[in-house]
Amino acid sequence: CDAIFMRRGAVRRMGDSFKRILSPDHEIISASSGQEALLNIESHRPDLVIMDIRMPGTNGLVTLKKIKEIDARLPVIIVTAYGTMQTAIEAMGLGAYEYMLKPFDVGQMRKIIDKALAAGQLMKKTVSYPPLAGTAKEEDLIVGSSAQMQEIYKMIGQVAGKDVTVLLRGESGTGKELVARAIYQHSKRSDQPFVVVNCAAIPETLLESELFGYEKGAFTGAEERRIGKFEQSNGGTMFLDEIGDMSLSTQTKILRVIQDGEFTRLGGKEPVRVDVRLIAATNKNLRERLEFLGVKFREDLYYRLNVISIYLPPLRERKEDIPALVRYFVEKFSRELGKDVRAIDEAALHKLVRYGWPGNVRELENCLKKGSSFK
């Protein structure tokens, strides 16, 4: 069983460290650059690649893409000390088996290597990884390098290229719409519409007409046909935020769109065909709401939406990200307000880290915006 290890500098040291993790029957082939690694992969056909994202002469993501072009089934583990949202999402989207931050736990690394080697042996079918499209604009940037956020970045990279429904779970203010946008931006639908509907902000009596549109004369005041959000999203992605309180009637129509790719406008008779990827979000426990105190959520719709689920932790569970969030928002508001807003002092930052933030990132953002406005 062969393994190639690539790292920017200190190649021998990296190889020696992995000798303590791997069993004696593994042959370690070190490469000091991406180009050297590609040549070794062509000639040796290894079972596993472990590589750094930063290498001399080339970008690690470019090397990863070329590795997958040589052998799409070859497991690649990315190890880096520079974990960012963009690199994690792109690495997983390009087909990396795992993305780990240094320093890593030796026991955890050993388990991941064993799983990667086993997965590589089991994969018999050719796997293709679609090219990534789009990058995050500043307003869409997800800030955080904690272990929880790294897992979310990996999930985004894994699901973006798969045209399946995704359910985002988490408290209000945790950034569910940002995650939905990141999935969209890295999907094959990124050049098509991205439509956001906040179900909780629209009265129940109006939600169906907002989603599905209506025909002229469908009800009093319907003087002309109106196209709904599903038709506006055709070919692209729709983000349904706060789906937990939808009526059973609306749920049934959404289920029909997912299952059959069609719906009927209010007052209409002919079905309308659409091709829309759905990303849904809720701050509620939908399992409990399948039938709880008369509030119902269709079980079949729940399972259709919950093909892939991503949980966004509250800010109090990732406090190590607060300093980076504070810096990001202070710099952002300084530019927007045209003010020279200086960095928050250590005492104030300590108080911000200790606070529980029940409104999560949204509350922190509003707090810092208010403070910046008065400086």
N, C-alpha and C positions, 0 to 999 in steps of 0.2 A: 504494500500500500504506500503510495508516494504522496508527499505534500510539498507544495512550494510556498515559501514565505517571502513576501516582499515588504520592505520597509525602507523608509528614507533614512539612510545611514545606519550604522551599527547592525548590519545584516547578520553578521556572525553571532553577535550577542543575542539577537532575537531568536535565531535558530537554536542556540544553546538553551535558551529559556524554555522553548517548546519541547526540547528533548526530555525535560523533566515531566512534561504533561503527557506526551505521546508514549505508546508502548515501544519496545526496542525494535519491533519489526517494521516500524514506519521509517521510510527514507526521507530525509529532509533536504530539499534543494532550495538554496537561498538565491535571491535575485536582488540586485541593488537598484534596479530601475524597472519601470513598466515594460519597456522594450525588451529588456533581458528576460523578464518573466514571460512575456508572450512567446518568445523564441523557445524557452524551456517547456512551456505548455504544449506547443506544437510538437516538440521532439519527444517529451517524456509522457504526455497524457496523464497527468496526476489525478488523484482521487479527490483532492481538496486544495483550495488556495486560501491562505490567510494573508491579508494585505492591509497596508496603511493607506489612508486616503490621500496623504501628502507624500509625493515622491518627486525626486529631481527630474526635470525635463518634461513632465507630463502631469495631467490631472488624474487622480486615482479613479474618478468616475469614468473618464475616457478609457482608461485601461480596463475597468470592469466591463464596460460595454463591448470592448474588443474581445475580452475573454468569453463573453456570452455568445459572440458571433462565431468563435472557434468551437465552443462546446456549451450549448445552452443548459446541459444537465450537470455541468461541473459546479459543485457547491463552492461559494465564495463567502468567507467571513471577513467583514470589514472591522478593523481595529483602529481607533483613532483617539487622540487627545483633544480633538477640535470638533466636538459634536454640535452641529447646528440643525435647525429644522430642515433647511433646504437640502443639505447633504444626506441626512438620514432618509428623507422622503425619496430623493432621487436614487440613492443606493438601493433601497428596497424595491423601488419601482423598476430598476434595471435588472433586478433578479438576485440581489445579494441574499444569501441564506440567513445571515445574521449581521447585526450592526452593534458593535460593543465599544464602550468608552474605556479608555485607559485612565487609571490602573484598573484592571479587572480581577475578579476573584478566580483563583486557579481552579478550584473545584467546579465552579460554574463553567469556566472555559472548557474543562475536560469533558463535561456533559454535552456541551454544545458541539464540540468536535466529534464526539461519538455519534451524536444524532445526525450531524451533517454527513459523515461518512456513510452511515446507514441509509440516509435518504438518497445519497448519490448512487448507491448500489441498487436501490429499488426503482429509481427513475429510469424507465425503459423508453418511454415515449418522448419525442422531441418536444421541448417546451420553448415557446417564443415569448419574448418580453417586449411589449410595444414601446416605442420611443416616448419619452416624456415630453410634454408640451407645456409651455408657460412657466413663469416664475412668479413668486408672490410679490405683489405690490406692497409698499410700506404699510398701507392701511389694512392689508390682509395678513401681515406678518404675525406668526404665533411666537411669542417670546417665552423661553424657558429651556433649561438644559438639564433639569432634574431627571432621575431615572423614570419617573412616571411619564414625563413629556417625551423622552426618547422612545418609550414604548408606543406612544401615540403617533409619533413621526413614522416609526416603522410600520404601524398599521396603515397609515395613510398611503405610504408607498406601496404596500402590498395590495390594497383594495382599489387604488385609483384606476388601474388598468383593467380591472374586472368589472364588467357591465352588470353589476348586481345591486340590489337595494342595500342600503346601510342604515342602521339605527344608531343614533348618537344619544347617549344617556349621560345625564349630569345635572347638577343644580343650575339655576339661572345665573348667568354671568360668567360661566366657566369657559366660554369661547366655542360653543357648538357651531355657530354659523361660520366662524373662521376655519374650523376643521372641515366643514362642508365645502367651503370655497377652495381649500387646499386640495381636497379630493377632486373637485371639478377641474382645477387648474392643471392637475397632473394626469387628467384622463384624456381619452381619445375624443371626447366631446368638448374639449376646451375652446374650440373655435365656434361653438354653438351657444345658444342662450343659457344663462344661469338665472333662474327666477326664484325669488324668495317669497314665501307666504308665511306670515305669522298667524297661525290659526287662532291663537288666543286673543289677538287684537281685532279680529273681525267678528261681529255678532253672528250667532249661529244661523239666524234667518238669512244672512247675506253670504255666508261662506260658500254654499253650493254654487250660487250664481257667479261668485268671484273665481272659483276653481274651474267650473265647467262652462260658463257663459250662458247666454240665453237667446232665444229667437224673438223676433219682433212680435209683440202681442202676448208674450208668455205670461205677463202679469200687468197690472195697472202701472203705467209709467214706462213700460218697455216699448219705446217708440221705434227702436231699430235693433238689429242683431248686434250682440256684443260677444267678442271673443274672450274666452276665459284664460286663466293662467296655464292650464294644461296645453292649450293650443299655442300659446305664446312660447311655451317651453319645448315645442316639438323639435326633435333632433338633439336637444340639449339635456340639461339637468334641472330638476326642481327640488328645492329645499323646503320641506314642510316642517316648520318650527312649531313646537308645542302642540303635538297631535293628540295629546291625552284627553282632551275635552270635546272632541268631535262627536257629532250626533251619529247614531247608527246608520241613518240614511246616507250621510256623507261618507262614512266608512265603507258602506257597501259599494258606492260608486268608485271610490278609490281602489278598492279590491278588484273591481272589474277592469280598471285601467291596467293594473299590474298583471292580472291574469290574461286578459284578452287584448290589451292595447287599444281599447276603445271606450267611448262613453257617449252619452246623448245630452245635448244642451237642454236646459230647462225650456219646456214648451216645444221641443223638437221631436222628430220621429226617426230621423236617419242617424245611425251611429257615426261618430267622428273618430277616425283612426289617428293615433299618435304614437310616436316613439320617444319616450321620456325615461330618463334614469331618475329614480327617486332616492333622495336622502332625507330621512325623517329624524326629528329630534324631540325629546321629551325630558321634562324635569320630574316626571312622575314614575312610579313603579307600575308599568303597564301590566305586569303579571297579576298584581293585586287588583287592578282595575278591570280584569277580564269579566268579573262580576262581583262588585263590592258595594253594598249599601245602595243598590239600584243604579249605580253608575257602571256602564258596561263598555267594554272594548272587545271588538270581535276577535276571537281567538285565531281564526284563519288569517285575518289581516295582520295580526301581531306576528305570526310566523312568517308571513310574506315580507314584512318589513324588516324582520330580525334575521335576515340571511347572514349578515355580518354586523356585529355590535361593537361599538367603541365607547368605553367609559371615560369621561373626562372628570378627573378628581377636583374637588373644591380646592381653593387656594390655600386653605389652612392645612391641607395634606401635602403641599409642596412649597413650604415656606422658603426653601432655599432659592426659589425663583423670584422672590419678591424684590431683592436688590436690583436684579437685571430689569424687571418690569418697571421699577421706579425710574431707573436711568433712562429707559426707553421712552416712557411717557413724559418725563421732564424735558428731554431733548425735543420731543415731538411738539409739546405745547410751547416751548421756547421759540421754535421756528414759526408755528402758526400764529402766535400772539405778537411776534416781532419783538420779543423781550429777551434780555440776557438773564435767563433764569439759571441761577447757579445750582450746583449739585446740593442735595439735601445732606445736612451734617449727620455724623454718625449717631448722635443721640436720637434725632428724629427718625432716622432709618431703623434704629433698633425698636422704636415704638411701633413703626409700621409693620415690622416683621412679627412682633409679639401679638398684634391685633388679630382677631379671628376672621375678619372679612366675610360676614354672612352673605354679602352681595357679590363676593368673589372678585374676579379681575375687573368687572364692570364698576364695582364700587370703588376699587382702588383707582381706576382711571378717572372717575368723576371727582374723587377726593383730590387727586393731584391737579386736575384741570382747574378746580375751584381755587386751590392754593396758588397756582401759577397766575391766575387772573388777577389776584390781589397784590402780586409782588411788583 
